[in-house]
Amino acid sequence: MQYLFPMLKPQYSMKHTFIALSFVMLIGFGSCKKFFDQVPNDQITIDQVFQKKAASQNFLANVYSYVDDESKQWTDFPWTGNSDELDVTWSKYATYDLARLNMSAGNVLFNKWGEYYRGIRAATYFINHIDGNQEILALNGQQLIDQYKAEARFLRAYYYFLLMRQFGPVVIIGENELPVDATAADLQLPRLPFDECVDYVVKELDMAASVLPLVPEVNGTPSASEAGRATKGMALAVKARLLLYAASPLYNGNKEYANFKNPDGTPLINQTYDESKWKKASDAAKAVIDLNQYSLFKDPGGDPVTTASNILLSPWNNEAIFVRKSNSLTDWDKNAFPRQGDGWCGLGPTQEMVDAYFMSDGKPISESPLYSESGFTDVNGVSVYNMYRNREPRFYASITYNNSLWMSGQMTAPKPISFFVDGPNGKNGHPTDWTKTGYLIRKNVSWNQTARPLVLFRLGEIYLNYAEALNEYDPSNPDILKYLNLIRERAGIPQYGTGSNALPVPADQNEMRKKIWAERRVELAFEYHRWFDIRRWKIAGQVMGDLHGMDVNKTGNDFYHRVVATSHLFKNAFYWFPIEQYELDRARMIVQNPGW
């Protein structure tokens, strides 16, 4: 149980428990140095910490620190590099072990189980001890204490959500703190059925949302300096995504998991499909929209390519709901840069992802007369393969393709980027730094490597969540088309049934589902959604496997042929990660996930 209850040390006093806890929790925060410098560590008691404003704020800052930097998709997370969106260049990273099914309960890759439970326990400790802080009461009053508790409650719920999306049903600890001298028997807790986990987290998010402000503030006054702190919109957005997942086929009446049960026989995945779950999901997404606090980002100049580029690059714009403030994203930039731009050619979109982008007429490549895979066109003196011509604006904001223009680093003017075998970014020029697909990511890439926050939730997702859930529950509702079209209008492509060059309205619920899924794939590309979408829809086995790109072993016209670039294998056990065997050996009531 060292991870589920990571700071319980029966041989320690409460004072020593806090010292161990606070050091792990606070180390790495520059603002916390003053706190540790005030008195020797062995003289600080837990009561003293929660009677001081600065010390309590530092404690809460640590609770925030468990909000991960998900942009590190080559080392810390596999959501993009192990979906059908992207290939990570280097085989030295665990993304390749996962792609080749080299994982077991004894070797859990990207294992976040212990980390998030540490965040949960830190949040619970804060909630249970912050009341009565005399310094905060004297300076700011009960309102600030209530706000801080709501922030911790939101973060705790968010960490449960992160556990659930990776591992499925989890152990819910609740409000009680186990004593420091708890016995092994006291620590035996089972996983709860997934629906009960959802109910608990939704309740916690609702409680937090009822207290949290609409915008970051101090004592009721909006404050830009507090940007990144929890808000009502953040809590409701997490709720909306959680309920969307819970309504999806993986969790809603999935009879393939009839034997996935606790030792007492309690089923962990509900076996009966419940359409009302989609209504809960649509209502939750609409609640975020109805806050009227957020709006779709649009470039003031009206250029849709610039709009698509700056949704994530323009910090603190009105579309962002939940961001990770302390994030530079310069590693993401460096990995996406070509070698010509002093980068590492590390993030290569698959041909499947390239093909998913629409044409400028708003149609998929399989239906548009504008699409061609023959010949080249001179574009400003550069020969561009016709596959890349007449594509929608989001394509040009997201994909660096052969002979597209690039400018970064010390470049004095844009240059065409080539991925031919003998070119400046090709495989013959470096033993490891070359894209196997013949493409690089351009989305959320700053040519000047500008520091910016990482957007985790934004309004565009909420619109698509709402449209998807509503289509499953009430397929004739006009809001489905309205919000799908709002995304397409912002993207600069024709809408369904309205506007100039309108496309036919999808004929039925099934056709609308296909359109929503296709829109979601493009709009949210490389934003860490696809891994979870193909799992909750139960299509991972269909879309994973051999993934393609251009022929980077060739030059000239021979380059422009689809070939297998990488194989991302999939087995049913990969719907959820295994729980580490070390944990199971100590928590005997926790059952392993199916297939492990």
C-alpha positions in Angstrom: 0.0 0.0 0.0 2.9 2.3 -0.2 1.3 4.2 -3.1 -2.3 4.1 -2.1 -1.5 5.5 1.3 2.0 6.9 0.5 2.8 8.8 3.6 1.6 6.6 6.4 4.5 5.6 8.6 3.3 4.0 11.8 6.5 4.5 13.7 6.4 8.3 13.3 4.6 10.9 15.4 2.1 13.3 13.8 4.9 15.9 13.8 7.3 13.6 11.9 4.6 12.5 9.5 4.0 16.1 8.6 7.7 16.8 8.2 8.1 13.8 5.8 4.9 14.8 4.0 5.6 18.4 3.8 9.1 17.9 2.4 8.0 15.6 -0.4 5.1 17.9 -1.0 6.9 21.2 -1.0 10.3 20.5 -2.4 10.8 22.1 -5.8 8.6 25.1 -5.2 10.7 28.2 -5.1 8.2 30.1 -3.0 8.5 27.4 -0.3 12.1 28.1 0.5 11.1 30.9 2.9 8.9 28.5 4.7 11.6 26.0 5.4 14.0 28.7 6.3 11.8 30.1 9.1 12.6 27.4 11.7 14.4 24.1 11.7 12.3 21.4 10.1 12.2 19.3 13.3 10.4 22.1 15.1 7.5 22.6 12.7 4.3 20.9 13.8 1.3 20.3 11.6 -0.8 22.6 13.8 1.6 25.5 13.2 1.6 25.0 9.5 -2.2 25.3 9.3 -2.3 28.4 11.5 -0.1 30.4 9.0 -1.3 31.8 5.8 1.9 31.4 3.8 2.6 27.9 5.0 -1.0 26.8 4.1 -0.7 28.4 0.7 2.5 26.5 0.1 0.8 23.3 1.1 -2.0 24.1 -1.4 0.6 24.9 -4.1 1.9 21.4 -3.7 -1.6 20.0 -4.2 -1.6 21.8 -7.6 1.8 20.4 -8.5 0.3 17.0 -9.3 -1.4 18.6 -12.4 0.9 17.0 -14.9 2.7 18.4 -17.9 1.0 16.2 -20.6 3.0 17.8 -23.4 5.9 15.4 -22.7 4.4 12.7 -24.9 7.7 11.0 -25.6 8.8 10.3 -22.0 6.0 10.9 -19.5 2.8 10.1 -21.4 1.8 7.8 -24.3 -1.5 9.3 -25.2 -0.4 10.8 -28.6 2.6 8.7 -29.5 0.7 5.5 -29.0 -2.5 6.4 -30.7 -3.0 6.4 -34.5 -2.1 10.2 -34.5 1.6 10.2 -34.1 4.9 8.4 -34.1 7.6 9.4 -31.7 10.9 9.2 -33.4 13.1 7.6 -30.8 12.9 3.9 -29.9 14.8 4.5 -26.7 11.6 5.8 -25.0 8.9 3.7 -23.3 6.4 4.8 -26.0 8.0 2.1 -28.2 7.8 -0.6 -25.5 4.1 0.2 -25.1 3.5 0.1 -28.9 5.0 -3.4 -28.9 3.0 -4.6 -26.0 6.1 -4.8 -23.7 4.2 -4.1 -20.5 3.0 -6.3 -17.7 1.8 -5.9 -14.1 5.4 -6.2 -13.0 6.5 -3.6 -15.5 3.8 -0.9 -15.7 4.8 1.8 -18.1 3.7 5.4 -17.5 2.5 4.4 -14.1 0.6 7.3 -12.5 -1.3 5.2 -9.8 0.9 6.2 -6.9 1.5 9.8 -8.0 -2.2 10.7 -8.2 -3.0 9.0 -4.9 -0.3 11.2 -3.3 -2.0 14.2 -4.8 -5.4 12.9 -3.5 -4.0 12.4 0.0 -2.4 15.8 0.0 -5.7 17.4 -1.0 -7.6 15.5 1.7 -5.1 16.5 4.3 -5.4 20.2 3.3 -9.2 20.1 3.3 -9.3 18.5 6.8 -6.8 20.9 8.4 -7.2 24.4 6.9 -10.4 25.3 8.8 -9.6 27.5 11.8 -6.4 29.0 10.3 -6.3 32.1 12.5 -4.0 34.1 10.3 -6.2 33.7 7.2 -9.3 34.4 9.3 -7.8 37.6 10.6 -6.5 38.8 7.2 -9.1 37.5 4.8 -11.9 35.8 6.6 -13.7 32.5 6.1 -14.4 33.2 2.4 -10.8 32.6 1.5 -10.6 29.4 3.6 -13.7 28.1 1.8 -12.2 29.0 -1.6 -9.0 27.2 -0.8 -10.9 24.1 0.4 -12.9 24.1 -2.9 -9.7 24.4 -4.9 -8.3 21.3 -3.1 -11.6 19.5 -3.5 -11.5 20.2 -7.2 -8.0 19.0 -7.6 -8.7 15.8 -5.6 -11.6 15.1 -7.9 -9.5 15.8 -11.0 -6.8 13.3 -9.8 -9.5 10.7 -9.4 -10.6 11.4 -12.9 -7.1 11.0 -14.2 -6.8 7.6 -12.4 -10.1 6.5 -13.8 -9.3 7.3 -17.4 -6.1 5.3 -17.2 -7.0 2.4 -14.8 -10.8 2.3 -14.9 -12.6 1.7 -11.6 -10.5 2.9 -8.6 -10.3 2.9 -4.8 -12.1 5.9 -3.4 -10.5 7.0 -0.1 -13.1 9.6 0.9 -12.7 12.2 3.6 -11.3 10.1 6.4 -7.6 10.1 7.2 -6.3 6.8 8.3 -4.2 7.0 11.5 -0.5 6.9 11.3 -0.5 3.7 13.2 -3.0 2.0 10.9 -2.6 -1.8 10.6 -2.3 -3.6 7.3 -5.9 -4.8 7.8 -7.1 -1.2 8.1 -5.6 -0.4 4.7 -7.6 -3.1 2.8 -10.0 -1.3 0.5 -11.6 -2.6 -2.7 -12.1 -0.8 -6.0 -15.6 0.7 -6.4 -17.8 0.0 -9.5 -17.0 2.5 -12.2 -20.4 4.2 -11.9 -20.0 4.7 -8.2 -16.6 6.3 -8.8 -18.3 8.6 -11.3 -21.0 9.5 -8.9 -18.5 10.3 -6.2 -16.3 12.5 -8.4 -19.3 14.3 -9.9 -20.5 15.1 -6.4 -17.1 16.4 -5.5 -16.9 18.6 -8.6 -20.4 20.0 -8.0 -19.4 20.8 -4.4 -16.3 22.6 -5.6 -18.1 24.4 -8.4 -20.7 25.8 -5.9 -17.9 27.7 -4.1 -15.3 28.4 -6.8 -15.3 31.8 -8.5 -16.0 32.2 -12.2 -12.6 33.8 -12.6 -9.5 33.6 -10.4 -9.8 36.1 -7.6 -8.7 37.2 -4.2 -11.4 37.9 -1.6 -14.0 38.4 -4.3 -11.8 40.6 -6.5 -10.7 39.2 -9.9 -6.9 39.0 -10.1 -4.8 38.3 -13.2 -2.0 37.3 -10.9 -4.1 34.3 -9.8 -4.5 32.9 -13.3 -4.4 29.1 -13.3 -6.2 28.7 -10.0 -9.3 26.5 -10.0 -12.6 28.1 -11.2 -16.2 27.0 -11.5 -15.7 26.5 -15.2 -12.7 24.1 -14.6 -14.8 22.0 -12.3 -17.7 21.8 -14.7 -15.5 21.1 -17.7 -13.9 18.1 -15.9 -17.3 16.9 -15.0 -18.5 17.2 -18.6 -15.6 15.1 -19.9 -15.9 12.5 -17.2 -19.6 12.0 -17.9 -19.0 11.8 -21.6 -16.5 9.0 -20.9 -19.0 7.3 -18.5 -21.7 7.3 -21.2 -19.5 5.8 -23.9 -19.5 2.1 -25.0 -16.5 1.1 -22.9 -18.3 1.9 -19.7 -22.0 1.9 -20.5 -23.4 -1.6 -20.8 -20.1 -3.3 -21.8 -21.0 -7.0 -21.5 -17.4 -8.0 -22.4 -16.6 -7.2 -18.8 -19.2 -9.3 -17.2 -16.6 -11.2 -15.2 -14.7 -8.1 -14.1 -15.7 -8.2 -10.4 -14.5 -7.6 -6.9 -13.7 -10.6 -4.7 -17.2 -10.3 -3.2 -18.8 -10.6 -6.7 -19.6 -6.9 -7.2 -19.5 -6.1 -10.9 -17.1 -3.2 -11.7 -18.5 -2.3 -15.1 -22.3 -2.0 -15.5 -23.8 -4.5 -17.8 -26.9 -2.6 -18.8 -26.9 0.2 -21.3 -28.3 3.4 -19.9 -29.2 6.1 -22.4 -29.7 8.6 -19.6 -26.0 8.7 -19.1 -25.8 10.6 -22.4 -28.3 13.1 -21.1 -26.1 13.7 -18.0 -23.1 14.2 -20.3 -25.0 16.7 -22.6 -26.4 18.6 -19.6 -22.9 18.8 -18.1 -21.4 20.2 -21.3 -24.2 22.7 -21.7 -23.7 23.9 -18.1 -20.2 25.0 -19.1 -21.4 26.7 -22.2 -24.2 28.5 -20.3 -21.7 30.1 -18.0 -21.1 32.5 -20.9 -17.6 32.8 -19.6 -15.8 31.4 -22.6 -15.9 31.9 -26.4 -14.2 30.4 -29.4 -10.9 32.0 -30.1 -10.7 33.8 -33.5 -7.9 35.7 -35.1 -8.7 39.4 -35.1 -7.6 39.5 -38.7 -10.0 36.8 -39.7 -7.4 34.4 -41.1 -8.5 30.8 -40.3 -5.0 29.4 -40.4 -3.8 32.0 -37.9 -6.8 31.2 -35.8 -6.1 27.5 -35.8 -2.5 28.2 -34.9 -3.1 30.6 -32.1 -5.9 28.7 -30.2 -3.2 27.1 -28.2 -0.4 29.6 -28.8 -2.2 32.7 -27.6 -1.9 32.5 -23.8 -4.9 33.0 -21.6 -7.4 33.6 -24.5 -11.1 33.3 -23.9 -11.4 29.8 -25.1 -9.1 28.3 -22.5 -10.8 26.8 -19.5 -8.2 24.8 -17.6 -4.5 25.4 -18.2 -1.3 24.3 -16.5 0.3 27.6 -15.7 3.9 26.7 -15.0 4.6 25.2 -18.4 7.0 26.5 -21.1 6.3 23.9 -23.8 9.8 24.6 -25.2 10.5 20.8 -25.2 7.4 20.2 -27.3 8.6 22.9 -29.7 12.1 21.5 -29.9 10.9 18.0 -30.6 8.6 19.3 -33.3 11.2 21.4 -35.0 13.1 20.0 -38.0 16.9 19.8 -37.9 17.0 22.7 -40.3 15.4 24.7 -37.5 17.7 23.5 -34.8 15.3 20.8 -33.7 15.1 17.1 -33.3 12.5 15.8 -35.8 10.8 14.0 -32.9 7.1 14.1 -33.4 5.8 12.6 -36.7 2.1 12.6 -37.5 0.9 9.4 -39.2 -0.5 9.3 -42.7 -3.8 8.3 -41.1 -3.9 11.6 -39.3 -2.9 13.6 -42.3 -5.7 11.9 -44.3 -8.2 12.7 -41.6 -8.1 16.5 -42.3 -10.8 17.8 -44.6 -10.4 19.5 -47.9 -11.1 23.2 -48.3 -14.7 22.3 -49.5 -15.3 20.7 -46.1 -15.4 17.2 -47.4 -13.2 14.2 -46.4 -10.5 13.3 -49.0 -12.5 10.3 -50.0 -15.5 12.4 -51.2 -13.9 15.6 -52.4 -13.1 16.3 -56.1 -10.4 18.6 -55.0 -8.2 15.8 -53.7 -5.4 14.4 -55.8 -2.4 12.2 -55.3 -0.9 12.9 -58.6 1.4 15.7 -59.7 2.8 18.8 -58.2 2.0 22.5 -58.0 4.5 25.4 -57.9 3.8 27.4 -54.8 5.9 30.5 -54.5 8.8 28.7 -56.3 8.4 25.5 -54.3 7.2 22.2 -55.7 4.3 20.9 -53.5 2.8 17.5 -53.9 -0.9 17.9 -54.8 -1.9 15.7 -51.8 -1.2 18.8 -49.7 -3.1 21.3 -51.8 -6.6 22.6 -51.2 -6.7 21.3 -47.6 -8.6 22.9 -44.8 -6.9 25.7 -42.7 -6.4 23.4 -39.7 -4.2 21.1 -41.8 -1.8 24.0 -42.6 -1.7 25.0 -38.9 -1.0 21.5 -37.7 1.2 19.5 -40.2 4.7 20.2 -41.5 4.8 18.2 -44.8 7.5 17.9 -47.4 8.4 21.2 -49.0 6.2 23.2 -46.6 7.8 26.4 -45.5 9.3 26.7 -42.0 11.0 29.5 -40.1 12.5 29.2 -36.6 15.6 29.7 -34.6 18.3 31.6 -36.5 16.6 31.4 -39.9 16.4 34.8 -41.5 13.6 33.8 -43.9 11.2 30.9 -44.3 12.7 27.8 -46.0 11.1 24.7 -47.5 11.5 21.7 -45.2 12.2 18.3 -46.9 12.2 14.8 -45.4 13.9 13.1 -48.4 16.4 10.4 -47.3 19.4 12.6 -48.3 17.8 15.9 -47.4 18.8 18.2 -44.5 16.2 16.5 -42.3 16.4 13.0 -43.8 17.5 9.7 -42.1 20.9 9.8 -43.8 21.8 13.0 -42.0 21.5 11.8 -38.4 21.4 8.4 -36.7 18.2 9.1 -34.7 16.7 12.5 -35.4 14.5 11.9 -38.4 10.8 11.4 -38.7 9.7 7.9 -39.9 6.4 9.2 -41.3 7.8 12.1 -43.4 5.8 14.7 -41.4 6.2 16.8 -38.3 3.7 18.4 -35.9 3.1 22.1 -36.4 0.2 22.4 -34.0 1.0 24.3 -30.8 4.5 24.8 -32.0 6.0 28.2 -31.4 8.7 29.1 -34.0 10.3 31.4 -31.4 9.8 28.8 -28.6 7.7 31.3 -26.6 6.9 30.2 -23.1 3.1 29.7 -22.6 0.7 27.7 -20.5 -0.5 24.3 -21.5 -4.2 24.2 -22.3 -5.8 21.1 -20.8 -9.5 21.9 -21.4 -11.0 24.4 -23.9 -14.4 25.4 -25.2 -14.0 23.7 -28.6 -13.9 20.4 -26.8 -16.9 21.2 -24.8 -18.9 22.0 -27.9 -18.0 18.7 -29.4 -18.7 16.9 -26.1 -22.2 18.5 -26.1 -22.9 17.6 -29.8 -21.8 14.0 -29.3 -23.7 13.4 -26.1 -26.9 15.1 -27.5 -26.8 13.0 -30.7 -26.8 9.8 -28.6 -29.7 11.0 -26.4 -31.8 13.3 -28.5 -30.7 13.0 -32.2 -33.2 15.4 -33.5 -32.1 18.3 -31.3 -31.1 21.3 -33.4 -28.2 22.1 -31.0 -26.2 19.2 -32.4 -25.9 20.8 -35.8 -25.5 24.3 -34.2 -22.5 23.4 -32.2 -20.9 21.2 -34.8 -21.2 24.0 -37.3 -19.8 26.6 -34.9 -16.6 24.5 -34.8 -16.5 24.2 -38.6 -17.3 27.9 -39.1 -14.4 28.9 -36.9 -12.2 26.4 -38.8 -13.0 28.2 -42.1 -14.8 25.3 -43.9 -18.3 24.9 -45.2 -21.0 24.0 -42.6 -23.7 21.3 -42.8 -27.0 22.7 -44.1 -26.3 26.4 -43.8 -24.1 29.2 -45.2 -22.3 29.4 -48.5 -21.3 26.1 -50.1 -23.3 24.3 -47.4 -22.9 20.5 -47.2 -25.9 18.2 -46.8 -27.1 17.7 -43.3 -26.1 14.1 -42.0 -29.0 11.9 -42.8 -29.5 10.1 -39.5 -28.0 9.6 -36.0 -25.4 7.2 -37.3 -24.2 9.5 -40.0 -24.1 12.4 -37.6 -22.1 10.3 -35.2 -19.5 9.7 -37.9 -19.3 13.5 -38.7 -18.9 14.4 -35.0 -16.2 11.8 -34.5 -14.4 13.0 -37.7 -14.6 16.6 -36.5 -13.4 15.7 -33.1 -10.4 13.9 -34.5 -9.3 17.0 -36.4 -10.2 19.8 -34.1 -8.6 18.1 -31.0 -5.7 16.5 -32.8 -2.5 16.2 -30.8 -4.3 17.5 -27.6 -4.1 14.1 -25.8 -7.7 13.1 -26.6 -7.4 10.4 -29.3 -6.0 7.6 -27.0 -9.0 7.9 -24.8 -11.6 8.5 -27.6 -10.7 5.3 -29.5 -10.9 3.3 -26.3 -14.2 4.7 -25.0 -15.7 4.2 -28.5 -14.2 0.7 -28.5 -12.6 1.1 -31.9 -8.9 0.9 -30.8 -8.5 -2.5 -32.2 -9.8 -1.3 -35.6 -7.6 1.8 -36.0 -4.3 0.6 -34.4 -1.8 -1.7 -36.0 0.3 -0.8 -39.0 0.5 3.0 -39.4 1.7 4.7 -42.5 3.7 7.7 -43.8 5.6 8.7 -46.9 8.6 6.7 -48.0 11.4 8.4 -46.1 13.9 5.9 -47.6 13.5 7.5 -51.0 14.1 10.8 -52.6 12.3 12.8 -55.3 8.9 11.5 -56.6 9.6 8.1 -55.0 9.2 9.7 -51.6 5.5 10.3 -52.2 4.1 6.8 -51.6 2.3 5.4 -48.6 4.4 2.8 -46.7 4.2 1.3 -43.3 6.1 3.7 -41.0 5.5 2.0 -37.6 3.4 -0.6 -36.0 1.4 0.3 -32.9 0.0 -3.0 -31.7 -3.1 -3.4 -29.6 -4.7 -6.0 -27.5 -7.9 -5.8 -25.5 -6.1 -5.7 -22.2 -4.8 -2.2 -23.3 -8.2 -0.6 -22.7 -6.8 0.1 -19.3 -3.4 0.0 -17.8 -2.5 -2.8 -15.3 -2.2 -2.0 -11.6 1.3 -2.7 -10.5 1.8 -6.2 -8.9 3.6 -4.5 -6.0 0.4 -2.7 -5.2 -1.8 -5.8 -5.5 0.5 -7.8 -3.2 -0.2 -5.3 -0.4 -3.8 -4.3 -1.2 -5.3 -7.8 -1.5 -8.9 -6.5 -2.1 -7.8 -4.7 -5.3 -8.5 -6.9 -8.3 -6.4 -6.6 -11.4 -7.7 -5.2 -14.7 -8.9 -7.7 -17.3 -6.2 -9.3 -19.5 -3.3 -8.6 -17.0 
